[in-house]
Amino acid sequence: MFHKALTAMFVCASIAGCMGCEKNGSHFVYATVPEASQLVVFREDPYSGVLTQLQQSPYTVGSGAQFVVAHPSGKFLYVANPGQNENDVSLFDVNPDGTVTEITPRTVVGQLPSVLVMDPAGKYLYVANALSNDISVFSIASSTGVLTQIPGSPFNINLPPKNMVIAPSGNSLYVTAPGQTTGFIEGFSINAGVLTALPNPTPTSDNNPTGLTIDPKGTYLYVANTTSSTISVYSIGADGALGQVAGSPLADNDKSPIALTMDPTGSYLYVANEGSNDIGTYSITSGTGFPVEVTDAPFASEGQPNFLAADPNGRYLYVGNQGTTPGVQAFGAASGSLNSIASYKVGNSPTSLAVVQ
């Protein structure tokens, strides 16, 4: 397994005409399972958060399928395949009933593609390659989803990428990278998909910064420091430069935070704590971006929670667990409090989720 946790991405898109769906349409949840090279697909009831695996699922996909991301239109899915020296990305058409159809050939990328992110407009796909220490960038054909590598790609980075996130504006991208004594956040400005490194990567208070997320307004960047069990908070300048917020890093009261995500409104930060088998939740202080732990947090999860995905309507949170009973756990979310709905086994350890409406 290349990375035990990858921050999961969600996309809110419109899909109509699903037979047997609720009146306003079901959501669909896609999970990668690299050990089986599979993509598992669930239909989500948007009124209860309950998941039902599609009859056609799981799908056999590329070797070591590690990460899935959905196009904002809801028409396409992309899966990174780093296994067996495959090193490519699969493209899938998403049908109205949530089933998928792979469109070949697969697109060759760098070595060990491990994380995918897409700009909010759905024009570019960014692929972090963990072994070749670079980022492949592709333009996306709006009608077909087909990828075309842009000039100058791949773009080199200084250290092996652990995770990455793109700003809501689509103008900046941030990568976490581990180090022997301290880790780094490497920032890039973006112009028509082209990456230009920002000056001086930002050192972190931890040698193993992992998950990261940005609030919906693009004002603050949050980073999970796994070894020191802290959360760093940075303000994002107009030029993409990072400035550490007063009081950061925040001591996480639990062990080994490894993945972060926010609810769609940016009011709450969710933290997967791998070492203590729970989910921390924090309300975000207006004006400073500083997290304050919700009174009844943390909330117990299945073993080794490693990645998170918030439902587009903000009422549900999905957690990927990699412990002795690997699978996907559904939580109801209200004012930062979580209640477990159910857990769903997927055979082996999942590594990422995409939620499509």
C-alpha positions as CSV (number, residue, x, y, z in Angstrom):
1,M,0.0,0.0,0.0
2,F,1.5,3.3,-1.1
3,H,-0.3,5.7,1.3
4,K,-2.6,4.4,4.0
5,A,-4.6,7.6,3.9
6,L,-5.6,9.9,1.1
7,T,-7.9,12.8,1.5
8,A,-10.9,12.1,-0.3
9,M,-12.6,14.5,-2.7
10,F,-16.3,15.0,-3.3
11,V,-18.2,16.5,-6.3
12,C,-21.7,17.9,-6.3
13,A,-23.2,17.4,-9.8
14,S,-26.6,17.0,-11.3
15,I,-27.6,13.5,-12.4
16,A,-31.2,12.9,-13.4
17,G,-33.3,10.0,-14.6
18,C,-32.1,7.3,-12.2
19,M,-34.6,4.4,-12.2
20,G,-35.8,3.6,-8.7
21,C,-34.2,6.7,-7.1
22,E,-35.9,9.1,-4.7
23,K,-37.9,12.0,-6.2
24,N,-35.0,14.4,-5.9
25,G,-32.4,11.8,-7.1
26,S,-30.0,9.6,-5.2
27,H,-26.3,10.3,-4.6
28,F,-23.6,7.8,-5.5
29,V,-20.5,6.9,-3.6
30,Y,-17.4,5.4,-5.3
31,A,-14.6,3.7,-3.3
32,T,-11.3,2.4,-4.6
33,V,-10.0,-0.9,-3.2
34,P,-6.4,-1.3,-4.4
35,E,-5.7,-4.8,-3.1
36,A,-8.5,-6.2,-5.3
37,S,-8.1,-3.6,-8.1
38,Q,-11.7,-2.7,-7.7
39,L,-14.1,0.2,-7.7
40,V,-17.1,-0.3,-5.4
41,V,-20.2,1.7,-6.1
42,F,-23.0,2.5,-3.6
43,R,-26.3,4.3,-4.1
44,E,-26.9,6.7,-1.2
45,D,-30.3,7.6,0.0
46,P,-30.1,11.4,0.4
47,Y,-32.7,11.4,3.1
48,S,-31.1,8.8,5.4
49,G,-27.5,8.4,4.4
50,V,-28.0,4.7,4.0
51,L,-25.8,3.1,1.3
52,T,-26.8,0.2,-1.0
53,Q,-24.2,-1.4,-3.1
54,L,-25.2,-1.6,-6.8
55,Q,-25.8,-5.0,-8.3
56,Q,-23.1,-4.4,-10.9
57,S,-20.5,-3.5,-8.3
58,P,-17.7,-4.0,-7.7
59,Y,-16.0,-3.2,-11.0
60,T,-12.6,-4.6,-11.9
61,V,-10.4,-1.6,-12.7
62,G,-6.7,-0.9,-13.2
63,S,-4.1,-2.6,-11.1
64,G,-3.8,-1.2,-7.5
65,A,-6.7,1.3,-8.1
66,Q,-5.7,3.9,-5.5
67,F,-7.7,7.1,-5.8
68,V,-10.9,8.2,-7.5
69,V,-12.1,11.7,-8.3
70,A,-15.4,12.8,-10.1
71,H,-15.9,15.5,-12.7
72,P,-18.0,18.5,-11.5
73,S,-20.6,17.6,-14.2
74,G,-21.1,14.2,-12.7
75,K,-20.5,12.6,-16.1
76,F,-17.0,11.2,-15.6
77,L,-14.8,9.5,-13.0
78,Y,-11.0,9.1,-13.0
79,V,-9.1,6.4,-11.1
80,A,-5.3,6.3,-10.5
81,N,-3.8,2.9,-11.0
82,P,-0.2,2.6,-9.6
83,G,0.0,-1.2,-9.3
84,Q,2.1,-3.7,-11.2
85,N,4.0,-0.9,-12.9
86,E,0.8,0.1,-14.7
87,N,1.1,3.8,-13.8
88,D,-1.9,5.1,-15.5
89,V,-5.3,6.8,-15.0
90,S,-8.7,5.2,-16.0
91,L,-11.6,7.2,-17.4
92,F,-15.2,6.1,-16.7
93,D,-18.5,7.4,-18.1
94,V,-21.0,7.7,-15.3
95,N,-24.5,6.5,-16.3
96,P,-27.7,8.0,-14.8
97,D,-28.1,5.0,-12.5
98,G,-24.6,5.4,-11.1
99,T,-23.1,2.5,-13.0
100,V,-19.9,3.2,-14.9
101,T,-18.4,2.3,-18.2
102,E,-14.6,2.5,-18.7
103,I,-13.4,4.4,-21.8
104,T,-10.1,3.0,-23.1
105,P,-7.2,3.4,-23.6
106,R,-6.0,4.4,-20.2
107,T,-3.8,7.5,-19.9
108,V,-0.1,6.9,-18.9
109,V,1.2,9.1,-16.1
110,G,4.3,9.2,-13.9
111,Q,5.5,6.5,-11.4
112,L,3.1,5.5,-8.6
113,P,0.2,7.9,-9.3
114,S,-1.4,8.2,-5.8
115,V,-3.6,11.3,-5.6
116,L,-5.9,13.0,-8.1
117,V,-7.4,16.5,-7.8
118,M,-9.4,18.5,-10.3
119,D,-10.0,22.3,-10.6
120,P,-13.6,23.3,-9.6
121,A,-14.4,24.1,-13.3
122,G,-13.4,20.6,-14.4
123,K,-10.9,21.8,-17.0
124,Y,-7.7,20.2,-15.6
125,L,-6.8,17.0,-13.8
126,Y,-3.7,16.9,-11.6
127,V,-1.9,13.6,-10.8
128,A,0.6,13.3,-7.9
129,N,3.2,10.7,-8.8
130,A,4.8,9.5,-5.5
131,L,7.8,7.7,-7.0
132,S,8.9,10.1,-9.8
133,N,8.3,13.1,-7.5
134,D,6.3,15.1,-10.0
135,I,2.7,16.1,-11.0
136,S,1.2,15.2,-14.3
137,V,-1.4,17.7,-15.6
138,F,-4.0,17.1,-18.2
139,S,-6.7,19.1,-19.9
140,I,-10.2,17.5,-19.9
141,A,-12.4,17.4,-23.0
142,S,-15.8,18.7,-21.8
143,S,-17.8,16.4,-24.0
144,T,-15.9,13.2,-23.7
145,G,-13.7,13.5,-20.5
146,V,-10.7,12.5,-22.5
147,L,-7.3,13.6,-21.1
148,T,-4.6,15.5,-23.0
149,Q,-1.3,16.2,-21.3
150,I,-0.5,19.9,-21.3
151,P,2.9,21.3,-22.4
152,G,5.5,21.3,-19.7
153,S,3.9,18.4,-17.8
154,P,5.0,16.6,-15.7
155,F,6.1,19.3,-13.2
156,N,8.8,18.4,-10.7
157,I,8.4,18.8,-7.0
158,N,11.1,18.7,-4.3
159,L,10.0,15.7,-2.3
160,P,7.7,12.6,-2.7
161,P,4.1,14.0,-2.5
162,K,2.0,12.6,0.3
163,N,-1.2,14.4,-0.5
164,M,-2.5,17.5,-2.4
165,V,-5.4,19.9,-2.6
166,I,-6.4,22.6,-5.0
167,A,-7.9,26.0,-3.9
168,P,-11.6,26.7,-4.7
169,S,-10.4,29.5,-7.1
170,G,-8.4,26.9,-9.1
171,N,-5.4,29.2,-8.9
172,S,-3.3,27.5,-6.3
173,L,-2.3,23.9,-5.5
174,Y,-0.6,22.6,-2.3
175,V,1.3,19.4,-1.7
176,T,2.3,17.8,1.6
177,A,5.7,16.0,1.7
178,P,7.4,14.2,4.6
179,G,11.0,14.8,5.8
180,Q,13.5,13.4,8.3
181,T,13.1,16.2,10.8
182,T,10.4,18.4,9.4
183,G,7.8,18.1,6.6
184,F,6.9,20.7,4.0
185,I,3.9,22.1,2.2
186,E,4.9,23.0,-1.3
187,G,2.7,25.5,-3.0
188,F,2.2,26.2,-6.7
189,S,0.4,28.9,-8.6
190,I,-1.7,27.8,-11.6
191,N,-2.2,29.4,-15.0
192,A,-4.1,27.4,-17.6
193,G,-3.0,24.2,-15.8
194,V,0.7,25.1,-15.7
195,L,2.3,24.9,-12.3
196,T,4.8,27.4,-11.0
197,A,6.4,26.7,-7.6
198,L,5.9,29.4,-5.0
199,P,9.1,30.6,-3.3
200,N,10.3,28.7,-0.2
201,P,8.2,25.6,0.7
202,T,6.5,26.0,4.1
203,P,8.1,23.9,6.8
204,T,5.6,22.2,9.2
205,S,5.8,21.4,12.9
206,D,5.9,17.7,12.0
207,N,8.0,15.4,9.9
208,N,4.9,13.6,8.5
209,P,2.2,16.1,7.4
210,T,-0.4,14.1,5.6
211,G,-4.0,15.2,5.0
212,L,-4.9,18.7,4.0
213,T,-8.1,20.6,3.2
214,I,-9.1,24.2,2.3
215,D,-12.3,26.0,3.4
216,P,-14.8,26.7,0.6
217,K,-13.9,30.4,0.5
218,G,-10.2,29.6,-0.1
219,T,-9.1,31.6,3.0
220,Y,-7.5,28.9,5.2
221,L,-5.5,25.7,4.7
222,Y,-5.6,23.0,7.3
223,V,-2.9,20.3,7.6
224,A,-2.9,17.0,9.7
225,N,0.4,16.4,11.4
226,T,0.3,12.7,12.0
227,T,3.4,12.1,14.1
228,S,2.9,15.1,16.5
229,S,-0.9,14.7,16.6
230,T,-1.5,18.4,15.8
231,I,-3.4,20.4,13.2
232,S,-1.7,23.3,11.5
233,V,-3.7,26.3,10.2
234,Y,-2.5,28.7,7.5
235,S,-4.0,31.8,6.0
236,I,-3.8,31.9,2.2
237,G,-2.7,35.1,0.6
238,A,-3.8,36.6,-2.7
239,D,-0.6,35.2,-4.3
240,G,-1.1,31.8,-2.7
241,A,1.5,32.3,0.0
242,L,0.9,30.7,3.4
243,G,1.0,32.4,6.8
244,Q,0.6,30.4,10.0
245,V,-2.4,31.5,12.0
246,A,-1.9,32.5,15.7
247,G,-2.3,29.5,18.0
248,S,-1.3,27.1,15.2
249,P,-0.5,24.2,15.4
250,L,-3.4,23.1,17.4
251,A,-3.0,20.0,19.7
252,D,-5.3,17.3,18.5
253,N,-6.7,15.6,21.6
254,D,-6.6,12.3,19.8
255,K,-3.9,10.3,18.2
256,S,-2.4,10.4,14.7
257,P,-4.7,12.7,12.7
258,I,-4.3,11.6,9.1
259,A,-7.1,13.0,7.0
260,L,-9.2,16.2,7.0
261,T,-12.3,17.5,5.2
262,M,-14.8,20.3,5.8
263,D,-18.5,20.4,5.5
264,P,-19.8,22.1,2.4
265,T,-20.5,25.4,4.3
266,G,-17.0,25.6,5.8
267,S,-18.5,25.7,9.3
268,Y,-17.0,22.4,10.6
269,L,-13.7,20.6,10.2
270,Y,-13.6,16.8,10.4
271,V,-10.5,14.9,11.4
272,A,-9.8,11.1,11.0
273,N,-7.6,10.0,13.9
274,E,-6.0,6.8,12.9
275,G,-4.3,6.1,16.2
276,S,-7.4,6.6,18.4
277,N,-10.0,5.1,16.1
278,D,-12.3,8.2,16.1
279,I,-13.4,11.3,14.2
280,G,-12.7,14.7,15.7
281,T,-15.0,17.6,14.8
282,Y,-14.2,21.3,15.2
283,S,-16.2,24.4,14.6
284,I,-14.4,27.1,12.6
285,T,-14.0,30.5,14.3
286,S,-15.3,33.3,12.0
287,G,-12.6,35.8,11.1
288,T,-9.6,33.7,12.2
289,G,-10.3,30.3,10.8
290,F,-9.2,28.7,14.0
291,P,-10.8,25.3,14.9
292,V,-12.5,24.8,18.3
293,E,-13.4,21.2,19.2
294,V,-17.1,20.5,19.3
295,T,-18.3,19.7,22.9
296,D,-19.2,16.0,22.4
297,A,-16.3,15.2,20.0
298,P,-14.5,12.9,19.2
299,F,-16.9,10.2,17.8
300,A,-15.9,6.6,17.8
301,S,-15.3,5.0,14.4
302,E,-14.4,1.5,13.1
303,G,-10.6,0.7,13.3
304,Q,-8.0,3.0,11.6
305,P,-10.1,5.7,9.9
306,N,-7.9,6.9,7.1
307,F,-9.9,9.2,4.8
308,L,-13.1,11.2,4.7
309,A,-15.7,12.5,2.3
310,A,-18.5,14.9,3.1
311,D,-21.8,14.5,1.3
312,P,-22.7,17.6,-0.9
313,N,-25.8,18.3,1.2
314,G,-23.7,18.4,4.4
315,R,-25.9,16.0,6.3
316,Y,-23.7,12.9,6.0
317,L,-20.0,12.1,6.4
318,Y,-18.4,9.0,5.0
319,V,-15.3,7.5,6.5
320,G,-12.9,4.9,5.0
321,N,-11.6,2.4,7.6
322,Q,-8.5,0.2,7.2
323,G,-8.5,-1.8,10.4
324,T,-9.5,-5.4,11.0
325,T,-13.0,-4.8,9.5
326,P,-12.1,-2.6,6.5
327,G,-14.9,-0.7,4.8
328,V,-17.0,2.5,4.6
329,Q,-18.8,3.9,7.6
330,A,-21.7,6.4,7.2
331,F,-22.4,9.1,9.8
332,G,-25.2,11.6,10.1
333,A,-23.9,15.1,10.7
334,A,-25.7,17.9,12.5
335,S,-24.0,21.0,13.9
336,G,-20.7,19.2,14.0
337,S,-22.0,16.2,15.9
338,L,-21.9,12.8,14.3
339,N,-24.0,9.7,14.8
340,S,-23.1,6.4,13.2
341,I,-25.6,5.1,10.6
342,A,-24.0,1.9,9.4
343,S,-20.8,0.3,8.2
344,Y,-20.3,-1.4,4.9
345,K,-17.6,-4.0,4.1
346,V,-15.8,-3.8,0.8
347,G,-13.6,-6.9,1.1
348,N,-10.2,-5.2,1.5
349,S,-9.0,-1.8,2.7
350,P,-10.5,1.1,0.7
351,T,-8.2,4.2,0.0
352,S,-10.5,6.9,-1.3
353,L,-14.1,8.0,-1.9
354,A,-15.9,10.2,-4.4
355,V,-19.5,11.3,-3.8
356,V,-21.6,12.3,-6.8
357,Q,-25.1,13.9,-6.6
